[in-house]
Amino acid sequence: MATIRSATECINPLDLRMRQGSRDFLQKSHKDMLLEDSTKRRRLRAVTPVIEAKQDLIVKQRGNRDLTIIYGYVASFLWVVAATALLLLLKAHLDKAHIGLMYLLVVASLAATRGTRPAVFAAILSFLAWNYFFLHPRFTLVLSDPEDWILLFTFLVIGVLVGHITGQMRAREAEAVAREKETTALYLERQRLMEEAVRLKGAEETERLKSVFFSSLSHNLKTPLASLVATISSLRQNGVSSDPEVVKECLESLKEDSDRLSEYIENLLSFAQLESGSWQPRGEWVELGEIVSVAARRFPERDYRRLHVEIPEDFPMIQVDSVQLAQVVRHLMENALRYSPSETRVVVGAHTQDGAIELFVEDEGPGIPESEKEKIFHRGYSGPRGGEQPGGTGLGLAICREIVKGHLGAISVEDTEKGGARFRVSLPVKQEMAQ
């Protein structure tokens, strides 16, 4: 009898992969859209106060301009009244030409201080005041002498021209000052927006790096845990009466995975302590060779044989935190062992140079690209270097940098003549630990 196949078995495996790929793509697109919307909202929140402030400034400037015009007309009226009162007191000592010049002085002064419109208004008031108080017949706007008509209208034309030209000059000067202020304000605003954009970009980059870091961390934690579970399950299924060699192999695998898990947790705790400042260096006089020896003993035999220490026997003692520096040496050794072929050696050496002690760890691996020589010291960064061992958490070199910084030293990486990488740690001979 023919066997009836289930619906799941009849589905083409290619269709299953396509559906899974579509779901992954939609989930990723949805996450990207949420991130983009969040970024847009943050930028909108940053720009909205600027727009509102500009709108308030425009409304305020319009209100100030209207008040300035009103104050200008009031000042023109008061100036003409004051000038007329003064001229009435001095009337016996002045002739018609002198009075006209005095009024022109008032118009020019108002044009220079209040602008064109108040100056023209003052010229018209002066025209009327001169006619009413000083030209015959007085206290009327009627003139009996034709020469007075010519003199009065000539004054009006000159007064309006003087007020207009002087006012225009003042307006241009005020406009130039306003443009300069606006340019300065725009420049400052542009600087602020650029700083805000850099801050937002930095925040986005921080969020991205944090996401990458935790993703890498979860993967690195799940890998040894999954291996531990698989090994324990295998032992339970086979029982203790299995082949002793198989049991020994499983136990070694358990120990290796446990060590990896312990290392990941230790790195996390160390970095957290360094960032919070709770793990300050405590200086003590120690031998560098002893520190290197302590760090090397933590590696398994197959890695220990690859280590070659080249530190002179008469190397001077150094004042450092031996626990912290041993962790630096261990991380640099581990990094070199992980990213270089298993048949090559890793050299650890030291020498004094220019009043400083320089420790170096070099390998015969593929080296580090120039663009990554600074990135590798960042938290959570794990470059695409070649190697025969699984990658780490991306915390080792970041921990090294923090520890060396606490010792007032410097850490860097360079290429070797054979194409590998050489990590250099420079420490001052006499130092006080950074607080």
Helices and strands as residue ranges (DSSP letters): H 7-10, H 13-89, G 91-93, H 96-114, H 116-134, H 146-238, H 244-276, E 284-286, H 288-296, H 301-304, E 307-310, E 318-320, H 322-338, E 346-353, E 356-362, G 370-372, G 375-377, H 396-406, E 410-415, E 421-428
